[in-house]
């Protein structure tokens, strides 16, 4: 059987990955918008 601590560890890793992914996405969008505002194409 899977222990509770293993489930908590997996859940925390998945949550951290989602948070990192969303932060990275926001940073990429912000940088793209900044580049377009500074140097319009």
PyMOL Python script that loads the backbone (N, CA, C, O; Angstrom):
from pymol import cmd

cmd.read_pdbstr("""\
ATOM      1  N   UNK A   1       0.848  -1.199   0.000  1.00  0.00           N
ATOM      2  CA  UNK A   1       0.000   0.000   0.000  1.00  0.00           C
ATOM      3  C   UNK A   1       0.885   1.251   0.000  1.00  0.00           C
ATOM      4  O   UNK A   1       2.010   1.247   0.499  1.00  0.00           O
ATOM      5  N   UNK A   2       0.338   2.304  -0.572  1.00  0.00           N
ATOM      6  CA  UNK A   2       1.075   3.561  -0.625  1.00  0.00           C
ATOM      7  C   UNK A   2       0.861   4.315   0.678  1.00  0.00           C
ATOM      8  O   UNK A   2      -0.264   4.433   1.165  1.00  0.00           O
ATOM      9  N   UNK A   3       1.941   4.818   1.230  1.00  0.00           N
ATOM     10  CA  UNK A   3       1.827   5.527   2.499  1.00  0.00           C
ATOM     11  C   UNK A   3       1.324   6.947   2.285  1.00  0.00           C
ATOM     12  O   UNK A   3       1.395   7.489   1.182  1.00  0.00           O
ATOM     13  N   UNK A   4       0.816   7.533   3.357  1.00  0.00           N
ATOM     14  CA  UNK A   4       0.291   8.897   3.250  1.00  0.00           C
ATOM     15  C   UNK A   4       1.405   9.889   2.945  1.00  0.00           C
ATOM     16  O   UNK A   4       1.204  10.849   2.201  1.00  0.00           O
ATOM     17  N   UNK A   5       2.580   9.654   3.523  1.00  0.00           N
ATOM     18  CA  UNK A   5       3.686  10.591   3.277  1.00  0.00           C
ATOM     19  C   UNK A   5       4.087  10.576   1.810  1.00  0.00           C
ATOM     20  O   UNK A   5       4.449  11.616   1.261  1.00  0.00           O
ATOM     21  N   UNK A   6       4.028   9.418   1.168  1.00  0.00           N
ATOM     22  CA  UNK A   6       4.366   9.348  -0.255  1.00  0.00           C
ATOM     23  C   UNK A   6       3.345  10.126  -1.074  1.00  0.00           C
ATOM     24  O   UNK A   6       3.708  10.832  -2.015  1.00  0.00           O
ATOM     25  N   UNK A   7       2.074   9.999  -0.721  1.00  0.00           N
ATOM     26  CA  UNK A   7       1.034  10.746  -1.441  1.00  0.00           C
ATOM     27  C   UNK A   7       1.229  12.244  -1.257  1.00  0.00           C
ATOM     28  O   UNK A   7       1.094  13.012  -2.209  1.00  0.00           O
ATOM     29  N   UNK A   8       1.546  12.659  -0.035  1.00  0.00           N
ATOM     30  CA  UNK A   8       1.756  14.086   0.229  1.00  0.00           C
ATOM     31  C   UNK A   8       2.965  14.584  -0.556  1.00  0.00           C
ATOM     32  O   UNK A   8       2.940  15.692  -1.093  1.00  0.00           O
ATOM     33  N   UNK A   9       4.021  13.778  -0.627  1.00  0.00           N
ATOM     34  CA  UNK A   9       5.214  14.189  -1.370  1.00  0.00           C
ATOM     35  C   UNK A   9       4.887  14.355  -2.844  1.00  0.00           C
ATOM     36  O   UNK A   9       5.295  15.339  -3.461  1.00  0.00           O
ATOM     37  N   UNK A  10       4.156  13.405  -3.417  1.00  0.00           N
ATOM     38  CA  UNK A  10       3.792  13.496  -4.836  1.00  0.00           C
ATOM     39  C   UNK A  10       2.910  14.713  -5.075  1.00  0.00           C
ATOM     40  O   UNK A  10       3.098  15.435  -6.054  1.00  0.00           O
ATOM     41  N   UNK A  11       1.944  14.946  -4.181  1.00  0.00           N
ATOM     42  CA  UNK A  11       1.040  16.086  -4.353  1.00  0.00           C
ATOM     43  C   UNK A  11       1.813  17.403  -4.272  1.00  0.00           C
ATOM     44  O   UNK A  11       1.553  18.322  -5.048  1.00  0.00           O
ATOM     45  N   UNK A  12       2.754  17.497  -3.342  1.00  0.00           N
ATOM     46  CA  UNK A  12       3.523  18.742  -3.207  1.00  0.00           C
ATOM     47  C   UNK A  12       4.406  18.962  -4.428  1.00  0.00           C
ATOM     48  O   UNK A  12       4.570  20.098  -4.871  1.00  0.00           O
ATOM     49  N   UNK A  13       4.976  17.895  -4.977  1.00  0.00           N
ATOM     50  CA  UNK A  13       5.816  18.040  -6.171  1.00  0.00           C
ATOM     51  C   UNK A  13       4.968  18.505  -7.347  1.00  0.00           C
ATOM     52  O   UNK A  13       5.383  19.389  -8.097  1.00  0.00           O
ATOM     53  N   UNK A  14       3.783  17.917  -7.518  1.00  0.00           N
ATOM     54  CA  UNK A  14       2.911  18.320  -8.622  1.00  0.00           C
ATOM     55  C   UNK A  14       2.471  19.768  -8.453  1.00  0.00           C
ATOM     56  O   UNK A  14       2.429  20.524  -9.424  1.00  0.00           O
ATOM     57  N   UNK A  15       2.144  20.158  -7.221  1.00  0.00           N
ATOM     58  CA  UNK A  15       1.723  21.539  -6.984  1.00  0.00           C
ATOM     59  C   UNK A  15       2.858  22.510  -7.280  1.00  0.00           C
ATOM     60  O   UNK A  15       2.644  23.550  -7.904  1.00  0.00           O
ATOM     61  N   UNK A  16       4.063  22.173  -6.833  1.00  0.00           N
ATOM     62  CA  UNK A  16       5.215  23.043  -7.092  1.00  0.00           C
ATOM     63  C   UNK A  16       5.466  23.149  -8.590  1.00  0.00           C
ATOM     64  O   UNK A  16       5.805  24.222  -9.088  1.00  0.00           O
ATOM     65  N   UNK A  17       5.301  22.036  -9.315  1.00  0.00           N
ATOM     66  CA  UNK A  17       5.522  22.065 -10.765  1.00  0.00           C
ATOM     67  C   UNK A  17       4.493  22.961 -11.439  1.00  0.00           C
ATOM     68  O   UNK A  17       4.833  23.726 -12.341  1.00  0.00           O
ATOM     69  N   UNK A  18       3.236  22.872 -11.009  1.00  0.00           N
ATOM     70  CA  UNK A  18       2.191  23.718 -11.600  1.00  0.00           C
ATOM     71  C   UNK A  18       2.458  25.189 -11.314  1.00  0.00           C
ATOM     72  O   UNK A  18       2.311  26.030 -12.201  1.00  0.00           O
ATOM     73  N   UNK A  19       2.849  25.506 -10.088  1.00  0.00           N
ATOM     74  CA  UNK A  19       3.130  26.904  -9.730  1.00  0.00           C
ATOM     75  C   UNK A  19       4.307  27.421 -10.553  1.00  0.00           C
ATOM     76  O   UNK A  19       4.268  28.538 -11.070  1.00  0.00           O
ATOM     77  N   UNK A  20       5.360  26.598 -10.674  1.00  0.00           N
ATOM     78  CA  UNK A  20       6.526  27.015 -11.461  1.00  0.00           C
ATOM     79  C   UNK A  20       6.146  27.213 -12.915  1.00  0.00           C
ATOM     80  O   UNK A  20       6.605  28.153 -13.564  1.00  0.00           O
ATOM     81  N   UNK A  21       5.293  26.313 -13.431  1.00  0.00           N
ATOM     82  CA  UNK A  21       4.887  26.413 -14.829  1.00  0.00           C
ATOM     83  C   UNK A  21       4.089  27.688 -15.069  1.00  0.00           C
ATOM     84  O   UNK A  21       4.313  28.388 -16.058  1.00  0.00           O
ATOM     85  N   UNK A  22       3.156  27.992 -14.164  1.00  0.00           N
ATOM     86  CA  UNK A  22       2.330  29.191 -14.358  1.00  0.00           C
ATOM     87  C   UNK A  22       3.174  30.461 -14.213  1.00  0.00           C
ATOM     88  O   UNK A  22       2.954  31.435 -14.933  1.00  0.00           O
ATOM     89  N   UNK A  23       4.140  30.456 -13.286  1.00  0.00           N
ATOM     90  CA  UNK A  23       5.015  31.624 -13.132  1.00  0.00           C
ATOM     91  C   UNK A  23       5.874  31.796 -14.381  1.00  0.00           C
ATOM     92  O   UNK A  23       6.044  32.913 -14.869  1.00  0.00           O
ATOM     93  N   UNK A  24       6.413  30.699 -14.900  1.00  0.00           N
ATOM     94  CA  UNK A  24       7.221  30.779 -16.113  1.00  0.00           C
ATOM     95  C   UNK A  24       6.409  31.290 -17.284  1.00  0.00           C
ATOM     96  O   UNK A  24       6.903  32.078 -18.090  1.00  0.00           O
ATOM     97  N   UNK A  25       5.151  30.842 -17.384  1.00  0.00           N
ATOM     98  CA  UNK A  25       4.289  31.307 -18.476  1.00  0.00           C
ATOM     99  C   UNK A  25       4.035  32.806 -18.353  1.00  0.00           C
ATOM    100  O   UNK A  25       4.076  33.529 -19.349  1.00  0.00           O
ATOM    101  N   UNK A  26       3.775  33.269 -17.143  1.00  0.00           N
ATOM    102  CA  UNK A  26       3.520  34.701 -16.943  1.00  0.00           C
ATOM    103  C   UNK A  26       4.762  35.522 -17.283  1.00  0.00           C
ATOM    104  O   UNK A  26       4.655  36.588 -17.889  1.00  0.00           O
ATOM    105  N   UNK A  27       5.942  35.028 -16.894  1.00  0.00           N
ATOM    106  CA  UNK A  27       7.183  35.751 -17.197  1.00  0.00           C
ATOM    107  C   UNK A  27       7.399  35.818 -18.703  1.00  0.00           C
ATOM    108  O   UNK A  27       7.789  36.861 -19.229  1.00  0.00           O
ATOM    109  N   UNK A  28       7.145  34.697 -19.408  1.00  0.00           N
ATOM    110  CA  UNK A  28       7.326  34.696 -20.870  1.00  0.00           C
ATOM    111  C   UNK A  28       6.374  35.690 -21.526  1.00  0.00           C
ATOM    112  O   UNK A  28       6.781  36.448 -22.406  1.00  0.00           O
ATOM    113  N   UNK A  29       5.115  35.693 -21.107  1.00  0.00           N
ATOM    114  CA  UNK A  29       4.141  36.623 -21.690  1.00  0.00           C
ATOM    115  C   UNK A  29       4.549  38.064 -21.390  1.00  0.00           C
ATOM    116  O   UNK A  29       4.457  38.930 -22.259  1.00  0.00           O
ATOM    117  N   UNK A  30       4.997  38.321 -20.169  1.00  0.00           N
ATOM    118  CA  UNK A  30       5.413  39.673 -19.808  1.00  0.00           C
ATOM    119  C   UNK A  30       6.617  40.133 -20.620  1.00  0.00           C
ATOM    120  O   UNK A  30       6.668  41.283 -21.054  1.00  0.00           O
ATOM    121  N   UNK A  31       7.583  39.245 -20.828  1.00  0.00           N
ATOM    122  CA  UNK A  31       8.762  39.612 -21.618  1.00  0.00           C
ATOM    123  C   UNK A  31       8.374  39.878 -23.064  1.00  0.00           C
ATOM    124  O   UNK A  31       8.880  40.820 -23.674  1.00  0.00           O
ATOM    125  N   UNK A  32       7.489  39.066 -23.620  1.00  0.00           N
ATOM    126  CA  UNK A  32       7.057  39.277 -25.004  1.00  0.00           C
ATOM    127  C   UNK A  32       6.342  40.618 -25.133  1.00  0.00           C
ATOM    128  O   UNK A  32       6.578  41.357 -26.089  1.00  0.00           O
ATOM    129  N   UNK A  33       5.475  40.935 -24.182  1.00  0.00           N
ATOM    130  CA  UNK A  33       4.761  42.211 -24.230  1.00  0.00           C
ATOM    131  C   UNK A  33       5.746  43.372 -24.070  1.00  0.00           C
ATOM    132  O   UNK A  33       5.599  44.407 -24.719  1.00  0.00           O
ATOM    133  N   UNK A  34       6.740  43.198 -23.212  1.00  0.00           N
ATOM    134  CA  UNK A  34       7.735  44.253 -23.007  1.00  0.00           C
ATOM    135  C   UNK A  34       8.550  44.478 -24.277  1.00  0.00           C
ATOM    136  O   UNK A  34       8.808  45.622 -24.650  1.00  0.00           O
ATOM    137  N   UNK A  35       8.954  43.407 -24.941  1.00  0.00           N
ATOM    138  CA  UNK A  35       9.715  43.553 -26.188  1.00  0.00           C
ATOM    139  C   UNK A  35       8.886  44.267 -27.249  1.00  0.00           C
ATOM    140  O   UNK A  35       9.403  45.123 -27.967  1.00  0.00           O
ATOM    141  N   UNK A  36       7.607  43.921 -27.353  1.00  0.00           N
ATOM    142  CA  UNK A  36       6.765  44.548 -28.367  1.00  0.00           C
ATOM    143  C   UNK A  36       6.529  46.022 -28.047  1.00  0.00           C
ATOM    144  O   UNK A  36       6.445  46.845 -28.957  1.00  0.00           O
ATOM    145  N   UNK A  37       6.420  46.362 -26.760  1.00  0.00           N
ATOM    146  CA  UNK A  37       6.177  47.764 -26.405  1.00  0.00           C
ATOM    147  C   UNK A  37       7.448  48.599 -26.594  1.00  0.00           C
ATOM    148  O   UNK A  37       7.370  49.770 -26.968  1.00  0.00           O
ATOM    149  N   UNK A  38       8.608  48.005 -26.339  1.00  0.00           N
ATOM    150  CA  UNK A  38       9.867  48.742 -26.500  1.00  0.00           C
ATOM    151  C   UNK A  38      10.245  48.831 -27.975  1.00  0.00           C
ATOM    152  O   UNK A  38      10.661  49.886 -28.455  1.00  0.00           O
ATOM    153  N   UNK A  39      10.099  47.720 -28.686  1.00  0.00           N
ATOM    154  CA  UNK A  39      10.487  47.678 -30.098  1.00  0.00           C
ATOM    155  C   UNK A  39       9.333  47.100 -30.915  1.00  0.00           C
ATOM    156  O   UNK A  39       9.324  45.904 -31.204  1.00  0.00           O
ATOM    157  N   UNK A  40       8.364  47.928 -31.291  1.00  0.00           N
ATOM    158  CA  UNK A  40       7.198  47.412 -32.009  1.00  0.00           C
ATOM    159  C   UNK A  40       7.581  46.853 -33.367  1.00  0.00           C
ATOM    160  O   UNK A  40       8.419  47.408 -34.079  1.00  0.00           O
ATOM    161  N   UNK A  41       6.936  45.725 -33.711  1.00  0.00           N
ATOM    162  CA  UNK A  41       7.232  45.063 -34.981  1.00  0.00           C
ATOM    163  C   UNK A  41       6.158  45.425 -36.001  1.00  0.00           C
ATOM    164  O   UNK A  41       6.214  44.972 -37.144  1.00  0.00           O
TER     165      UNK A  41
END
""", "prot")
cmd.dss("prot")
cmd.show_as("cartoon", "prot")
cmd.util.cbc("prot")
cmd.orient("prot")
